Amino acid sequence: MQPADETYILYGVLFVFVFLGLLFNVAKRLGSSKNFPRSKDKKNK
């Protein structure tokens, strides 16, 4: 017995959202370390 087509669509959408969330998190970490000063630097100056 195979699941309905809506099940595949639902899991596909969830996978896309999870993947984009992880990708955004990695991009945010990589970008923040290079382009923007950290909050600790602002407090020390």
CNS distance restraints for C-alpha pairs under 8 A (distance, minus, plus):
assign (resid   3 and name CA) (resid   7 and name CA) 6.43 0.50 0.50
assign (resid   3 and name CA) (resid   8 and name CA) 7.92 0.50 0.50
assign (resid   4 and name CA) (resid   8 and name CA) 7.29 0.50 0.50
assign (resid   5 and name CA) (resid   9 and name CA) 6.46 0.50 0.50
assign (resid   6 and name CA) (resid  10 and name CA) 6.03 0.50 0.50
assign (resid   7 and name CA) (resid  11 and name CA) 6.22 0.50 0.50
assign (resid   8 and name CA) (resid  12 and name CA) 6.01 0.50 0.50
assign (resid   9 and name CA) (resid  13 and name CA) 6.19 0.50 0.50
assign (resid  10 and name CA) (resid  14 and name CA) 6.24 0.50 0.50
assign (resid  11 and name CA) (resid  15 and name CA) 5.99 0.50 0.50
assign (resid  12 and name CA) (resid  16 and name CA) 6.21 0.50 0.50
assign (resid  13 and name CA) (resid  17 and name CA) 6.32 0.50 0.50
assign (resid  14 and name CA) (resid  18 and name CA) 6.19 0.50 0.50
assign (resid  15 and name CA) (resid  19 and name CA) 5.96 0.50 0.50
assign (resid  16 and name CA) (resid  20 and name CA) 6.02 0.50 0.50
assign (resid  17 and name CA) (resid  21 and name CA) 6.05 0.50 0.50
assign (resid  18 and name CA) (resid  22 and name CA) 6.27 0.50 0.50
assign (resid  19 and name CA) (resid  23 and name CA) 6.10 0.50 0.50
assign (resid  20 and name CA) (resid  24 and name CA) 5.92 0.50 0.50
assign (resid  21 and name CA) (resid  25 and name CA) 6.14 0.50 0.50
assign (resid  22 and name CA) (resid  26 and name CA) 6.28 0.50 0.50
assign (resid  23 and name CA) (resid  27 and name CA) 6.13 0.50 0.50
assign (resid  24 and name CA) (resid  28 and name CA) 5.96 0.50 0.50
assign (resid  25 and name CA) (resid  29 and name CA) 6.28 0.50 0.50
assign (resid  26 and name CA) (resid  30 and name CA) 6.21 0.50 0.50
assign (resid  27 and name CA) (resid  31 and name CA) 5.90 0.50 0.50
assign (resid  28 and name CA) (resid  32 and name CA) 5.86 0.50 0.50
assign (resid  29 and name CA) (resid  33 and name CA) 6.44 0.50 0.50
assign (resid  30 and name CA) (resid  34 and name CA) 6.88 0.50 0.50
assign (resid  31 and name CA) (resid  35 and name CA) 5.98 0.50 0.50
assign (resid  31 and name CA) (resid  36 and name CA) 7.71 0.50 0.50
assign (resid  32 and name CA) (resid  36 and name CA) 5.33 0.50 0.50
assign (resid  32 and name CA) (resid  37 and name CA) 7.68 0.50 0.50
assign (resid  32 and name CA) (resid  38 and name CA) 7.92 0.50 0.50
assign (resid  33 and name CA) (resid  37 and name CA) 7.49 0.50 0.50
assign (resid  33 and name CA) (resid  38 and name CA) 7.66 0.50 0.50
assign (resid  37 and name CA) (resid  41 and name CA) 6.43 0.50 0.50
assign (resid  37 and name CA) (resid  42 and name CA) 7.41 0.50 0.50
assign (resid  38 and name CA) (resid  42 and name CA) 6.93 0.50 0.50
assign (resid  39 and name CA) (resid  43 and name CA) 6.61 0.50 0.50
assign (resid  40 and name CA) (resid  44 and name CA) 6.43 0.50 0.50
assign (resid  41 and name CA) (resid  45 and name CA) 6.52 0.50 0.50
